[in-house]
Amino acid sequence: MDRTFQICPLTFCEVFGLRENYSIVGAGCFSENRLGRGEMSQSQGVSEFRALKRVILSCVAGSSLEWFDFALYGYFAAILGRAFFPSGDSFQQLIASFGAFASGLIARPLGAILFGYIGDLWGRKRALLISIYLMALPTAGMSLLPTHAQIGAWAGVLLTLMRILQGLALGGGFTGTIVFLYEHSSQQRKATFSSWAPFSLVFGFVIGALTATFMTSILDSEQLESWGWRVPFALSFFGTFIARYVRNKLQDPEEFLAMQREEPERKAKFPLRTLFKDHWKAVVLVVWIDILTACGYFLLSVFFPTYFGEILGFDRGVSFLITTTNMIFFALSILLGGWLADRLGKRRLMLWACVALAASAYPLFLVFSAGPLCALFGHLGLIVLFSLYYGPIPATICSIFPTRTRLLGVSLAHNFAMAVFGAYAPTYATYLVKWSGNITTPSLLFVASALTTAVGLYVWEEGKNY
């Protein structure tokens, strides 16, 4: 079997999933080798690669810009708590700030119903574009909000409203990206290419984290708390228009278009009723195996920047540097998890990752108090174990639903899990530390969610529609 590769620029897309199936015949051009599935001409290979690369780049760009704002909220949670929820107790400020953050996640199931309905009936692309428009207004509003000192308690109300509107938009935007990538990829590379969706989510957090770290380095505490935090939120507003531009270049997956041609009368039906009548088991199963996704993700990305700075007492710049550095490894580990899942099996890899995370969470939390360097490696250990589970999640939850109800089903189940099990995870973690006086108690959330998800994965039959 000839697998000769000329030296040329390699994208992640080429490394994760395409290298095994294609030979590089020029910079960015591929022809498929004989793999027992027939041969593809060079022109066909080039066309398929270009189409797939365009889908990946467009989805990554769009989702990254949407999640940029969520990263900013996590990094500036303590500042926002003081600005919008003044109190003599710093823990109460943090809890109130994370509570406003949670309100956006609670709104996501409503967005899931709206955009799932649009995407399953009128197209995946249309749902993604509308979610961008809905995201623009609250993103701009975040940078213009008056503080508690200016309008009193209404400041907290307006902040919460902005989070709710953003939650509605994200209720369809991220899961729309998941389904879009899943349906565009080949059967043998579903996990590999679908993992670009959570990669884009973490990549958006990295951009937000770098922005927050930069603002922290050039402004003093007084400047940052009075006006500096507003600047990154204002910048993210312009990013929504970039996301709209790149998403407008996309085309609906052939799998979805074929389903529409075969079932033209489907638009007359009410998708939500069909989902719960015929596929309620799929909804329950996705929520079940998504519990660790919901709890673990928001602890690792939203809670830890504040945990290091406000609870462990690290310097703010050091806290941001630890989290930002590890978020880069987080993004790369997600792609590794998706790649391994296509070779080892999604269920097998994810099950072992859950067990390992449950066993390691408490020991890793013990090392945090030893100093920033130990905290860096302890946080990284949690991230790597979580990523081996998280990378295959998009392909897993998409495979459980049939095409005709996939976007609505995935959106509703995933966002319900986010709202119920993820929305208040940072709040619960903060409260556990305050209640117990023990900085390791947040590890209990990792242990409980990992073991619960492991049971769901054990019940799940890989490759079966429910």
PyMOL commands that set and color helices and strands:
alter all, ss='L'
color gray80, all
select helices_A, chain A and resi 12-18+42-75+77-84+90-106+108-122+124-142+148-151+154-184+187-194+196-218+221-228+230-247+254-262+264-268+271-278+280-289+291-311+316-344+346-366+368-370+372-390+393-400+403-422+425-436+443-459
alter helices_A, ss='H'
color red, helices_A
select strands_A, chain A and resi 22-26+29-32
alter strands_A, ss='S'
color yellow, strands_A
deselect
rebuild
show_as cartoon
